[in-house]
Amino acid sequence: MSTPLPPEERTRWFTEARFGLFIHWGLYANGARHEWLMNHEEIPIEEYERKYFKHFNPDLYNPEAWAQAAAEAGMRYFVITTKHHEGFCLWDTQQTDYKAPNTEAGRDLLRPMVEAFRARGLHVGFYYSVIDWHHPQNFIDNRVGPYRNLSAEEIAEKNKGRDQKIYAKYIRDQVTELLTGYGPIDILWFDYSYPPEDPADFSKGKGRLAWESEKLVETVRSLAPDILLNDRIDLPGSGDIVTPEQYTPAKGMEVDGKPVVWEACQTFSGSWGYHRDEMRWRSSAEIIHTLIDCVSKNGNLLLNVGPNGRGEMDARALKSLKEIGAWMRVNSDSIYGCGAAPEGFEPPSGCAYTYNKAKNRLYLHILSWPHRTVYAKNIADKIEYAQFLHDHSEITFGLEGWQKAEAVKNMATFIIPWEKPAGIEVPVIEIFLK
């Protein structure tokens, strides 16, 4: 086994990439009403198989189109749900028959996806659910799953003969397949733990004892020493990435008072899987603002798309990805390799800073277009030159006479156009620092 890189070197590519694509895809795409429909609607295993496993046929699946959409949006990595909580596997696993080759798809759906994204230069990430509502050895509990509302006696009856250790080995065996059968994998994204008050009572929740998390991490690190792990198997210190879900933290994230590498995972709508009737849909403008917000706090954004049962991305998602890509095409220098501004740099009202340490450049994102001027404190003596990033047109700056009072003597006044540049959702001023 090779010696793993130090954490800061292992995560370097990730903190430079800043923007990734999450893909939730499985049998629930046919149900088209949330990836948790098996849980929400308490659908028994037999009925779920009959309706969705039997009729899963993604005949329009084109992973090259998915990869192209991600690349054009400016994404640098992707994470795919190899197995979600429903237990269905996208690859030709040897550990279960509940897999894509045994549906009408008739083939491994993961391999061509990995090849398509990798061919476009994106890093490859695998999501793997340690929760499994289908596996016959995984304990049924009263927290999540289709049988969660059964009585304690009924749950105990269904758990007779189950052996959680067998399921924990199943996890390790499947993860071994994923890490040895598809070339170098960059991220392993486990999901998730909900430990009970008594960690050994698997009928009331599951955590590190249920997943045998120590053995799992040992297996992963033996096969892929430099892979990035997230933080969801109830084993403090084992993860490289903290993963806030469906929100952007107020500031850069810390654990025990120390900054950590983090990634906000968020959806276009309220669901992760394809939801035909969901009308809540975030605009591309809001997503761009969110991406900037994450990077300004030393974080990444992992943006989710849930393809439908035929294997195509929702038209609304594709439209937004194109619009995000148009902004990224001319403004990505303010995202890639960037993070929070150095201490003492306070962004102007309605603006956000990102900073590229290697280039010593500050990027001022104008989130709300003001009239003619942007006033930046504590910066005038640090600026060598300034320009719009999207077209490299010069932005002049200086001090107005009234600003030379002691209180604002180091304030820079950026003179901007009367109107926001056409077609640029968030204009960015690139500031070359001395």
N, C-alpha and C positions, 0 to 999 in steps of 0.2 A: 504494500500500500504506500502511495506517495505521501509526502508530508504536506498537510494542507497549508495554504497561504494564510498569512495573518488576516484577521477580519477586515481591516481597512483595505487591504489589497483585493480580497475576495469580493467585496461589494463595490469596488471602484467602477466597474462597467455599469452597474445598476444605478449608482448615483449620478453617473454621467448621462444615462439614457433618459431618465425622468418620466417617460410616457410609454405606457404599454396598453395592450388590448387583452381584456378578459373575455373568454368565450364560455358561456354556459349552454351546453347542448347535450340532450339525452332524450329518453322516451317521453319525458314531460313536454317536449316540443309538440307532440301530437295532441296532448291534452290542451295545450295553448292557453292555460290559465294558471300560471305560476309554477315554478320548479318544485314547490313544496305541496303540490296538489294531493299527493299520496297521503301526506300528513294532514293537511287542512280538511280534506274531505273524507279522511279515515277509510281509504280504499284498501280492501284486503289484497294481499299479494296475488292471489289467484285471479281476481278481477283485473288488477293492474296489468298483469301479464297478458290476459286475454284481450284487453283493449289496446294496449300500447306496444308491448313487445311483439305481439303477433302482427301488428299492422305498421310497424316502423319501416318506412321505405323512402329514404332521402334521395330520390331519383335525380334531383337537380343539384346535388352536392358538388361543389366546385371549389376545392380548397385554394386553388390558384387565385380565384376571385377574392376570397377572403384575405389572403396574404397581400394581394395588390391593394385592397382597400385600406388595410392597416398601414402598409408602407407609405401610401400616398397621404395618409392622415398624419404622418410624421412619427408613428409609433416605432419603438426600437426593440420591443420584446412582446411576447404574447404568452398567456397562460390558458390552457384548455382543460375543461373538466373531463379527465379520463374516466372518472367514476364519481357520480354525485350520490346523495343520500339514498336514492332509490336503488342503488346497488348495480345498475346496468353499466357495462364496460364497453368503451368505444373501440378497444383493441382486441386482438385475438389472444386473450389470456388463456392459459392452460389450467387455471384454478377454478373456473366456473363455466357453465354453458350459457350463462346469462350475459351474452355479449353480442356485439354487432354482427359478426359473421353468421350468427344463427338467426338473424332477422332477415327480412326481404332485402336488406342492404347486401348481405352475402359476402362481406369482406371486412377487413380491418379498416376502420375509418380514421384511425389516428396517424398511421404511417404517412399517407399522402399529405396530410395536414402539416406534419413536422417537416417534411421535405419541401413543401411549398413555402412555408415561412422562412425556413433556414436558407433557401435559395435566394431570398430577398434580403438576407443579412440580419434578420431578426433573431434575437436570443429566444430559446425555447424553454417554456415553463409548463410543468404538469401540476394541475390541481388533482388532489386525491382525497376523497371523503373517507375519513376513518369511521364515520357513521355509515351504517348499512342496514336499511329496513327490509332487505330481501334475504340476507344470508341466514341459513338455518341454525348457525351456532352463535350468532351475535345476540346477546341478551335483549329482550324486549324491556323497555322501561316506561315509566309513566310521565316522561317529560316530552319526548318527540317520537314521531312515527305513527303509523296508521292504527296501532293498538293502544295508544297512550291513555285512552279514556276507559279502558277495561278496568274492572275491579282488581284489587290487589290479588285476590284469589285466582281470577282468570289469568292475570299476567303470570302468576306463579305456575299455573298449570301449563301455559304455553312455553314457559322456560324450562320445563322438565326435560332433562336429557341434553340441554345445551351446555356447551363448554366454551367459555369466553377465551380461553387460551388457544383453542383451535382457531377461533376467528382472528386473534392477534397474530398468529403465525400466517394466516391467510393474507393479512395486510402486508407482512414482511415479504411474503412470496410474490405478491403482486407488485409491490414496489421494486423488488429485485428485477422482475420482468421489465418494468418501465425504465429502469436505470441501466439495463444491459442490452436492451433490444432496439434502441432508437438513437444511438449515437450519444454524444455528450449532452446532458440535460443541465440547463443553467439554474432553474428554480424548481423546487418542490414545495407546493403550496397545500399543506394539510388543512382539513376543515372537519369538525371542530370539537372542542371538549365542553362538557357541562357537568362537572363532578358533583356528586351528591355530598351531603353532610358526612356520611360514612363512605369514604372512597371505594370500599370493597362491595357496596350494595349496588350492583349494576342494574337492579330493577328500578332505581330512583335517579339514575344519571350515570355518566361515564367520564372518566378522565384518564390520567396516566396509567393507572392499574389496568383498566379495561383494554387500553391500546398497547400495553407493555411498551411505553414510550421510550424508555431507556434502551431496550433492545432494538427498537425501530430506528432510533437515531444512530445507534452503533452500526446497524446494517447500512443505512444511507451513507454514513461517513466512510465506511469501508469500501463502498462502491464508487462514491463520488465525493472525494474529500473537499472539493471547492464549490460544491453546489450550494445555492442559497436556500435556507429553510425559513419558513415563517414561524409564527409564535402561537400555534393553536392546538398543540397536543399536551397542554397542561404540564409542561416541563420547563420551568424557568431556566434561562441561560442557554437553551438549546437552539434558539432561533437567531437568524441574522437580521430579520426584518419584522418590524411591528406593523400590524395591518388594521388600522381603524376602518370600520365599515360604514358606508353611507353617510359619512360626515367628514369635514375638513377640520382638524384641530385648530384651536385658537392660536397656537404657537408651535414651534418645533417640538417634537415629542422627546420625552426623557423617561428613563427608567432608573430609579434610585438616584435621581438628581443628575444623571449623565445623559447627554444627547445620544439618540439612537437613530439608526437608519429606519425610515418608515415609508409606507406606501398607503395612500387612501384608495380603497377599492369602492367604486361607485357605479351606478347604473344610469342609463338614459331615462328609464322610467322606474316604477317602484319594484318591478320584478327583475330577476336575473335571467330566468328562462323566458322563452318566447311567450308573450301574453297578447293574444289577438285583440282583446277588447279593452285593453288598458289605454286610456286617453291621456294620462299624465305623462308628458314628454318634455324633457329639458331641451332648451334651445342650444344651438352650437355656441352662441355667444356666452351663455352661462357656463358651458363646459370650458371654454377658453379662459374665462375668468377663474374658474376653479383650478385649472392647470397652473396658471400663473401664481395663484394663492398658495398652492402646494409647494411649488419650487421656491417661492419667496420664504418659506419656512423649512427649507432643506428636505422636502418630501417629494415623492413621486405620485403620479396619478395612474391607476389601473382602471381603465374605462371599459365597461362591460357591454357586450352585444349578445343577444340570445337568438341564434338562427332558428328558423321554423322547421316543421317536420319534413319538408322537402329538401332541406339543406341550404336554404337561402337566407341571407340577412334581410331584416325588415327594411323596407324602402326608406323609412324615416331615419333609421340608423345610417344607411349609406349616404343619404343627403347630408346629414350632420358631419359624418366623417370627411366628406368632400370639402365642406365649409371649414372645418377645423384644419384640414390639410392646406387649404388656400392660405390661411393665416400662418401656419407653420412654415410654409415654403419660403416666406420672406422674413419670418421673425424667430425661427427656431434657434438662432444663436443666443437668444435670451432665455432659452430653456435648457438645451443640451449643455452639460458640464457646469451648470449654474446652481446657485443655492442662495442662502440668505445674504443680505448685504452685511458688510463689516459693522461692528458695533459703532454707534455714533451717527450712522446714516439714517436719518428719519425721512421716509418718503413724504412727498407733498400730499395734501388732501386730495382724495379721489385717485390716488396713484399707488403703485406697488413697485418695489425694487427687487430685481434679482442681480446676482453678481457672479462673474466668472473670474475666479482667483487666478487661473493660469494666464489669462489675457489681461488681468487687472482692468476689467471693464465693468461698468455699472449700467444696468438696463432699467430705464424708467418707463413703466407701463402706465399709460394714461387711460384709466378705466372709465373716467367720467370727463368728457371733453369740456375744458373751461374756455373762457373768453380771452384769447390772445396771449395769455401768459401762464406759465407754471413756475411757482416760487419754491425753490429747494433750499432748505436750511443747511448750514454747516458744510458747504460743499464748494463754494465759489473758488477758493484757493487751491482746490484739488483737481480742477478740470483742465485738461489739455485741449480737448476738442469734443464737439457733440454733433450728432447727425441722426436723422430718422433711420431706423434700421431697414425699413422695407424698401427704400429707394436710395439710401446714402446721401440724401440732400442735407445740407448743413443746417443746423439749428444754432442760432446765435444766442449768447447768454452774456450777462453782465450785471452791474449794479445800477439801479436808478438812484438819482441823487438823494431822495428821501430815505433810501435803504442804507445809507452810509452811517446812520446812527449806530451806536455801539451795539444795540440789541439785535440788529440784523446785518452786521457788517460783513458776514460771510455767507449771505444768502445769494444764490444764483437765480437770475430771472431768465427763464427760457422763453424766447419769443416764438410762438407757434402760429400756424395759419388760422384765419378766421373760422374755417370749417375743417372738420375732421377729414383726413385723406379718404378719398372714395374707395370703398371696398376693403378697408382695413378695420376690422372689428375693434381691435385694441392697438392703437399706434404705440410704437416703442421708440424712445430716444436712447441711442447708444452713446454712452458717455465714456470717453477715453480718459482715464485718470493718470495724473502725473506720477 
